[in-house]
Amino acid sequence: MHLVEAEGIRFIGANWTLLRLDCQPNQNGQADITVRATDNAGALVNDIFRVTVTALNDAPFVVNPIADVTVEEDAENTDIDLSGRFSDVDSATNGDMLTVSVLNSDPSLVTATLIGTLLRLDYQPNQNGQADITVRATDSGGALVNDVFRVTVTALNDAPIIVNPIADVTVEEDARDTDIDLSGRFSDVDSATNGDMLTVSVLNSDPSLDTDIDLSGRFSDVDSATNGDVLTVSVLNSDPSLVTAALIGTLLRLDYQPNQNGQADVSVRATDKAGASVDDTFRVTVNSVNDPPVATPADRTAHPRGAAFNSMGRRRAIRSSHWATCSPTSGTLSSTA
C-alpha cells in the first residue's frame, strides 16, 4: 500500500489551481510528490516536494474473542491458544510488538498461566464458583485492549472421608458398656478451609470396666464449607446378639450382651445430603470368661434307710439313714448321719 495513492493526487478547480493529497489509513512515512508542467511543444518542468506523515500509535484490537469456559469441579487443565487473538495495525508499518498479560478475579478457584502462546487454566481442588479472566494485549506505546471471559466451575458432590478411624475394641465377656464419641470422626475436606477444630473430653467412671474412645475428627467432607453439606451418621452391626450399638448424640454406645462372646463388625456410616457415604468399620471382640457352675436351690431330702446316692447318681446300700443337703450358693452337697 502506498503512502499517498496516485488516485488521491488530484487537481481541483477550473484552472487546476488546487492539488489534493489523500493520505491512506494507518500509514506513515515519507513520499516525494512531483508536479510537472508541460507545454504544447513537450517542454516540461518538475516541482518536487516531500510529504511526511508522522506515526500515531494505534491501539491493538481483539480479532478472535475467547469464549467463556464451563467445567466441573476438579476438572483437568484447560489450554487456550492465544495465537491470532489480537492484532495491531502498527505491527506491519512500525514493527510494533504486542505483550500479553493475564488478570484473574479469583486465583483460589482457578489459576491462569501463560505458557508461550498458550493460556493454561488450572482448576483448584474441591473449589467451585466463577472467575473472570482478562487477557490483555499491550503495544510498544502502551496502548492496550482487554479480552475478558468467564470461567464457571460447577460443583460436584464430594464423598465424606474418615479423618480418624475407630480402633478395634476387645473386652471380656459381660464387660460394662463402651461409649465411643463420634464427634468429628467424619468430615468433608472443605471443613479444613474454615479452620474449625473440635475439642472433646472423655469421662470414665471406672477405667477398669469402661472404655471411652474419642471420635473427634473421624470424618470430613469437602462440601461442608463450600456447599454447606451436612453429614448424617448411622450404625450397622453384624451381630446384635453379641453387642448392641446405639447412637446417643455424638456417642456410640456398645452394650455387651450377658454371657455372650465372639466377634462382631460394627460400621459407622457418614452420609452427606446427596447420598454419598463412607464407612468406618471396626471389630469388637468379646473374650470368653469361665463362669462358675450354678446349682439350683433344693430342700433337704431324707433318703430311706439302706439307700444313698454315690457320685454317679446310683443308689448303694447303707446301714443308717442320711440327710443330704445341697448349698444353693456354693453348689456343694453335704450329708449327716
Protein Blocks (a to p, Z undefined) as FASTA:
>chain_A
ZZbdfklpccedjkopaccddddehiacddddddddddfkopacdddddddddddddddd
dfbdcddddddehiacddddfehkaccfklmmnopacddddddfblmlpccddehjaccd
dddehiacddddddddddfkopacdddddddddddddddddfbdcddddddehiacdddd
fehkaccfklmmnopacddddddfblklpccddfehkbccfklmmnopacddddddfblm
lpccddehjaccddddehiacddddddddddfkopacddddddddddddddddddddddd
dddehiacdfkopacddfbdcdddddfklopacddZZ
